[in-house]
Every structure is written in C-alpha cells, then in structure tokens.
Amino acid sequence: MEISPRQVMVLVALLLMVTTFAAWATQAPKDSSATPSASTRPLLQYTLPADKLHKAYALYLLNGTVYFVTTAYGFVVLYLMLRTRFGSRLRDLAERASRFRFVQAVIIMSLFLLAFQVLRLPFDFYDHHVELRYGLSVQHWGSWFGDWSKALLLACVFVAFVGWILYAVLRRSPRRWWFYFWLANIPVVVLVIFIAPVFLDPLFNKFEPLTDHHADLVDQIERVVHRGGMQIGHDRMFEMKASEKTTQLNAYVTGFGSTKRVVVWDTTMEHLTTPQTLFVFGHEMGHYVLSHIPKILTLYLLLFLVLFYLSYLVCNWLLARCGARWGIGSLSDWSSLPMLVLVLSIFAFLATPAINAISRCFEQQADQYGLEVVHGLFPDSGVVAAQSFQVLGERSLDYPYVGKVAEFWSWNHPTIRDRVIYAQTYDPWDRGKQPEFVKDTAR
C-alpha cells in the first residue's frame, strides 16, 4: 500500500502526541515532609521543600508540554510553507534581486529564517515569561529582546553561508550531495566552536578573568588542577556575570584548541561553598581533560551523516510525489528549502534520545572525574558533591521524580536525583581500587 505525504505527517503528529503523554506521565509530587531525616538514612536524597516541590512539578509538566507543542508547531509551519509555495516565492524574489547565487542565498536564507523565527516568537516570549514567573530569570524584556535579535542576526549570517554551500553541492552532485554537504560542514562547525568563546559569547554575557575578583578561589582551584596532573593557565579560567540575567547556577567548558577555557558563573560562586565550587570546577575540568568537546562533536557529526542520508532518501521520495504541487522542480531549486528543513528537522527530533544519551554519558564521566580529582582535598568530598547537586537542583527547580521515558527523551544530563546518589556511592578507594581517571588521588 502506498503511503502519501499527508499520511506521513499524520503519523508524525500522532507520534508527537503519544510521546508527550508517555514521557511526562509520572507520579504527582510527594510531600517532602514525609521523607526520612538525614539521621535515619544512609544517603542524602535530592528533595525539595513542599512549596518548591509543587512549583518544580508544575514547571516539569509545563516545559514538557511546551517542548512538544512547539516542535509540532514548527513542523506545521514548515508544512504550510510547502503547501503555500513559500519557497518558490522566495526564489522568485531573490532571482529578481540578483543574478549572483551567493546574494540569492543571503536573501532566501535570511528571509526564510526571519519568517520562521517571527512565527515562533510567541513561544519564545512565553518561555521567558515562564522563567520570570518561576524566578529562574531576572533579565528584563528589553535585554531579552536584544539577545533574541542578536542571535537572529548571527543565525542569518550562518544559515546564509551554509545554505549557499548546500545548494552549490546540490547542483553539482544530486546523488551525493548529502555526503559532500556533511564534509563541508565539518570545518564550519569546528570554526564556530573555535571562535564562539572569543567573538560570540561576549555578545550576550560579560566575562572576566577568574583571578580579577576570586584570587583566593583560583589558589584553591590550582590544588584541583595539580591533583589532576594538568596545567590550566589562569588565562583559561573565566567568570561569567550570569547574575545579570539568571538566578540559576552553572559552569561549562567551551572552545577548541587555543580558545578552550573553563567558565564559572558568578551565581555558582555566590551560592556554593568553596569545596562545592571546587567539585563543580572538577566536573568541568573533567570535560577539559577528557577531551569531551572533540569526542562529542565527532559522535554528533557521525549521527548527522546518517540523518543527511535519510533526508536525501525521503526528499527524493517527496519530490517525486509532491514536487509539482509544491512548485519544486528539483532539490537544487531554492524552492526546496522548506521541504529539506522539514525532513531534516523531523529526523533530528527523532534522534533526540540518541543525542541526549551521548551527552548523559559524557556528563556522568565528568561527574566521576570531579569526584576523583577532589577526593582528599577536603573532608567528605562525596557528600559535598551531593550537596552541590542539591543546591544546583533547588536553584533550577529540577523535579526530583523525573519519569524514565522523559529522562530518556529529553534529559541531556543525568537527573539530579541520580547524581546525588552517585556522588555518595562512587568510592573505589574504599574497595582498595585505583580510580579510573586520577590515578594519584590520595585517600
């Protein structure tokens, strides 16, 4: 039996609905007052006070619903662009404006992205409204819209260049474009990762050397670095002024090669003790030492090679059946843009669990490294790490009872609940074993 494109869209919509209900079907909030006290249990558990627990549960359900609704809405917008021949209209406009292919790419890609983002703007507004309502953000609307506009402008520059490459490859190799386009994207992605800490991130947040206001903390961090047998110069340690926009805590590793650096948010240092901050730094140092950025990039690129090939197959199938109706003569025609984006977006959505599983794996490794590298630097390091996760989760209103399907689909880190337990149970030293990553850790 032949399946029509409309039936495919219905099946995708049904998948979205089923996944929504399955992923977020979970038990209602538990009353934290019924949880045994720390003195009667062997391990600390991630819990929230009753008021925050109910807010976290409401936010958990709300974020899950908005995620799937927004995703489905994006698919519908792209499908309607196909039905209304929006791509053909952009092509005609660009070809009238210039005979140069690069200029046409700039016009088509920028207008396409602008239209799509403006249609999504109500959801972006709502997301920020929710963060303000739940106390996760303190960024005023003018600043938020400024960031939104800057991100859109940067995205227009990026997609214009990438779109020009895509259609150049489509014209020259209709049967192998998926492979050559994938190859062409590798240096582009590496370049963006390389320049982001120096040229892109400062457009949205303020960064200062960590030594400027936290020299004492840097001295303590040097103990962690020395314990790991590494050399991370002061010029690669930065503080981000996150408190101007958010109440949440974070730290991260970014960059590539000479731009690689560790960034700690000022909110993290404000709300965590020095030992807790050292563990968080140790976690980020794990990403740094274990080369997680190039490893994750490699795995993601391999995954997208598969997605590009599947998109090639499906787009040819759709073109043969609906190309004339949608005003698309060939894939190398600018008018095919909404179809290409729609198909790749659907496959990227379906690959979300795989992408997040890769991320969770590396985050768990970084947790392990952090526990190893701070072991012995201060008493009860596992408990200290668990307490740091408690504070991180409480500041972000992380729900303690995340459903397994929700975790599988949408969580790119292990749940706070699991991380708190892991921090207290990972103890190779007690069993007389050497830790995996930091071999010289003293007991």
N, C-alpha and C positions, 0 to 999 in steps of 0.2 A: 504494500500500500504506500503510495507516495504521500509524503508529509509536506504541507505547504508552509511557507514562511510565517503565515499568520498562526498556524498551529504551533510552530516553534515558539513564537512569542507567548502564546497562552501557556505552554509548558513551562517556560522560564518564569512567568508570573506565578504559576502555581508552586513552583519550587521555592520562590521567594517567600510565599505565604507559609508554606509548610515549615521552612527553615526558621522563619520568625517565631512561630509558635513553639517549635521543638527546642530551639536554642534558649529561649528565655522562659520556658516553663520550669519553674523552680519553687521551692518552698517559700512561704512568707517569712518575714523577719522573725527571728527568735528573740525573745526577751533576754537581753544580756544580763539582767539581774539574776537569772536562773543559772548562769554559768558558774561552775565551782570556782572558789577563790584560788589565787595562786598558791596559797599554802597547802591546799589539799590536792594538788595535781602536780605531776612531774614536769610538765612542759607548759610554757606560756602559750596561750592561744590568741589568735587575732580576733579581737572583739571590739565592738563599738558601744558607747553609751546609747541608751534607748532612743533618745531624740535623733542622734546621728545615724543610728541603725535604720530607722524608718526613712530618713532622708536618703540614705545610701540605697535602700531598696527601691524607692521611687525613682531615683536617678538611674539605677541599673536597668529598670524596665523602660524608662523613657529613652535612654540612649540606645538601647537595643531596637526599640520600635522606630526611632528616628533614623537609625542607620539603614534599616531595610527599606523603610518608606522612601528615603532619599535615593537609595540605589535604584529602586524600582522606578521612581520618578525620572531619574536620569535616563534609564532605558526607554521610557515612554517618550521623553523629549527627543531623543535621537531617532526613534522610530517615526515620530511625526515629522521630523526634518526630512526623512526619506520620503514619506508619503506626500509631502508638500513640495518636493523637489528643491529644498533649500540649497543643497549642494550645487545644483545647476544654476541657480540664481547667483550664488557667489562666484561661480566660474565665469558666467557672462559678464558680471560686474568687473572682475579682475582683468579679463581679456580685453574689455573696452578701455580699461585704465592704462594698461601697459602691455607691450609685447614681450617683455623680459620675464622669464619664468620665475626668477627669484623675487621680483616685485610682485608677481601674481601670488606667489606663495605667502609673502608677507600679508597681502590684503586678505586672502582667503582664510589663512590660519588664524589671523588676529580677529577677524570679524566672526568667524565660527566660534572661537573660544570666548569672545566677548558676549555673544548671544547666549551661549550655553551657561556661562557664569552668571549673567544677569538673571536668567530664568531660575537659576539655583539660589539666587541671593536671599529670597525669603527664608530658606532653610539655614543659610549661614547666619542671618540675623537671629533666627530662633536659637541656634546653637549658642551664640554669645549671650543671648538673653537668659538661657538656662544656666550658664556658668555664673553670670552675675547674680541670678536669683538664689543659687545654692552656695554662693560665697566662694566659688573657685576662681573667680576673676575679679580684678579691681580696675580693669582697663576701661576708660571712658569711651563713649561711642565714636568720638572724633578720631581718637588714636586708633581704635579698631578699624574704622573705615579707611584710615590712611594705610594701615598694614595690608588690608584687603586690596586696596588699589595698587600698592607697590608690588604685591605678589602677582596680581593680574598682569601688570606691565611686564614683569620679568618672565612670566609664563608665555606671554605673547611673543617675546623675543625668542624664547627657547623653542616653542612649537613652530614658529615660522622657519627657523633653521632646520629643525628635524623634519618638518613637512616638506621642505624643498628637497632634502635628501631622499625622503620616501618616494616622492613622485618621480624623481630622477631615476631611481632604481627601478621603479615600476615600468617606466618607459623602456629602459634598456634591457631588462630581464623579467618578462612577465611570468616566467615559470620558476625563477629562483630568487625573486625579489625578497621573500621572507628571510632567506639566509643572508643575502648581501646587506639588507637593511639592518639585520641583527648585528652583523660585523661592524657596520658603520656606526652603530650606536655605542659600541664598547668604548672607543676613545672619547665620545661625547659625554657619557656618564662619568667616566673617570675624571675628565676635566672639570665637570660640575662639582664632584666631590672634592676635588683638589682646591678649587677656588672658593668654595662656599664659606669656609671659616674666615677668609680674609676679605672677600668682596660682598658676599650675600648676607651672611648672618648679621653683620653690623648695621645693615639697613633696617633691621627690625628690633634689635636689642643692643644695649650698651655692654661692652666688655672691657675689663681692666685686668692687668696682671694680678695674680692672686697675692703677690708679695706686697702690693701697694697698701692694703688695709688689713692683711691677715698674715703678717710675717711670722707670728708665733705658730699659727696653724701650718704654715709651709715648713717650719722646722720639724713639726710632728710628722708631716707628710713625707719628709725626707727619710724618716725612720722606716716608713712603709716601703718607700722606693728601694732603700738599701736592703731591706729584708727580702725583697723580690729579686735582688741582684740586678737591678735595672738602673739606667741613667735617664731620668726625665727632667730636662732642664727647667728652670724657673720660667723661661720664656715660652714654655709649652703648657703652663698652668694658668688658667684664666677664671675670673669671677664674672658671672653674668648677672646684671641687675634685673632679675626676674620680678622682684617685688613691685616694680612699677606697673606690672600687668597681671600678675597672678599671685595667689596665696599658696599654690602647690609647691612641692619640693622636687628637685631633680638634679642630676649631674649626667654628663654624657661625654663620649669620645667622638671627635669629628676630624675630618680632614684626611689627607693622604700624603705620605712622604714628608716633605718639609713643612707642610701645613697641618700635620697631625698634632692634636692637642687634647688636653683634658679640661673640661669646663664644669665648674661647680656653681650652682645657682646661689645667690645671696640668701634666699629663703631657706635653703638647706642648712647653711651655716648658722642661721639665726635660730632655727627651731630644733636642731640636733646638737647633742653634746659633742665635745671633741672626739671621744672614742667612736661615737656613732658616725660622725663625719668621716673619720679615718676608714671605717669599714666601707662607707659609700664610695670613698675615693678608691679603696682597694678593689671594689667591684669594677669601677670604670678603668682602673689600671689593668684589670684582667682583660677587658676588651682591647686595651692598648697592647699589652704584652703578647696576648694570644692571637694577634692579627685578625681580629674578628671582622673588621671592615672589609678587607680584601676577600676573606673567605665567604662572607655573606653575599658580597657583590658577585662573586663567581657563581654561587649557587642560584642566586636570583636570575642572573643572565642565562644560565642553562635552562632554567624553568621558562623564561620568556622566549627562548628559542623554540621550545615546544609549542608555546601559545601562538607565536607568529606562524608556525607551520599549520596549526589547526585553523587559524584565522584565514590563511591562504586557501585551504580546502573549502571552508564554509562560504567565504566571499565569492569564490568561483561558482559554487552551487547557487547562491542567492542571485548572482549576476545573470546566470542562465535562465532563471525563472522569473525574476522581477526587474531586471535591468531596464528594460524598455519602459515599464510602468513608472519606474522611479527616475527616468531620464538619465540613466547611466549607460554610456556606450561601452566602456571598458574600465578596468580597475585603474588604469593610468590616467583616466579622466578626473579632473579636480572634483567633479560631482560625486565621486565615490566616497568622499571623505566621511560623511555621516555613517555610511554602511561600515567602513573599515573601523571607525571608532566604536560603533555599537558592538560589532562582533568581538573585537579585542577586549572591550570593557566587560562583556559577559564572561569571556574566558578568564579574565583577570579576577572577576568576582568569584567564579567557581574555584579558582586556585587559591583563594584567600586562606583556607585552612592550611594548605601546604606552606604558604609564605609565613604564616604565623607560627607554624610548628618549627620551621627553621630558626626563627627569631627566639622562640622559647628555649630551644636547645642551647643557643649561644648565651642567652641570659642566665640559664642555670649554670653553665660553665663559669660565667663571670662571678656569680654568687659563690661558687666553690673556690675560685681563686681568691676572692675577697676574704673568705673565711680563713684560708690558708695563710695569706700574707699578713694578716693582723694577729694571728694566733701567737700568744705570748707577749704581745706588746702592751696589753692591759688585761686585767682580770676578767674572767667570764666572757671572753670575746664572742662566743656563740650567742649568749643571752643578749649582749649588747647589740649584735647584728639583728636579732629578733626584735628588740625594742626599736631599732631604727626602722624596720619594716612596719611596725605598729604605728609609728608617727607618720611615716610616708602614706600609709593607707588611710589613716584618720584624716590627714590634711586633704587628701584627694577624694574622700568619701567612697573608698573602694568597698564594695559589698562583700561581706565575709563568706556568703554561701552561694558562690557562683555555680551555676549548673554546668555539668560536664560538657554538654553539647555546646553551650555558649563559650566555654573556655576553648574548646576545640576549634570553633569557628572564628572567634573574634579576639581572643587574648594573645597579644604578641609577647607577653611576659608570663611566667608562672604566676598563679594567683598569690595575693599577699598571704592568704591562709596557708598555702603550701610552703611559701618562702620562710614564714615564721617557724614552722616545724622543721624544715630542712636546716635552718641556721643552728638549731639546738641539737639536731641528731647527727650532723656530719662531724664525725670525730674519729679519724683514722689513728690519731695519736693514742687514744685510749685502748686501741686494739693492737698497739705496737707496730703499726704500719707507717710507711712513709707517705706523706701527702703527694698527690699526683703532680701538682704544678710547682710548688715552692718546696723544694727538697730539703733546704737547710732550716726549715722552721723549727724553732726550739719549743719544747714542751713547756 
